[in-house]
Amino acid sequence: MVRAIQNDYRQVDLGSATRTLLDFAVKLTTRPTEMCRGDVAALREAGFSDTDVLDAVHTVGYFNYANRVMDALGVQPEAEMRHHPRE
């Protein structure tokens, strides 16, 4: 299941709340300038509290920051930490 989520979480039945959270994380990671109040509203409508939303933003932001720092410095993560999609 982990591999399926890594390959395309949209193809895995994770429940609507988890899907909404992952959609939010992907958008924050790939298109941060497009984030809007509606993205937070969607999380609230999915049942997430304001604390949950803040935790999600901090977690996604931290991982994006840490990955960019490692990429910029040429740090290679341990092999099992890198996602290798199946062909």
Phi, psi and omega in degrees: 000321179301314179299318180296320177295317179298319182290316178189094183300338180292342182265003183246137179282096182251357185093153187292324181295315180295319178299317178298318178296316180292322175300317178299313181298319179295315180296316179299326180282317189261335183219057188299330181287348179267357181297144180213174180302330180297331178293319177290320179300321179297322177293317178299317179296333179278357176107005180275138178279170177299323177295318177300316180297314179298318177300318180296314180299316179296317181294311179298314180299318180296313181296321176297315178300308183299318179294321179293321177297313180297317178298316182296327182267000179073022179284127178263122178291165176300148187307319183286351179273343181269137178280129178237096182299147176288145178270000000 
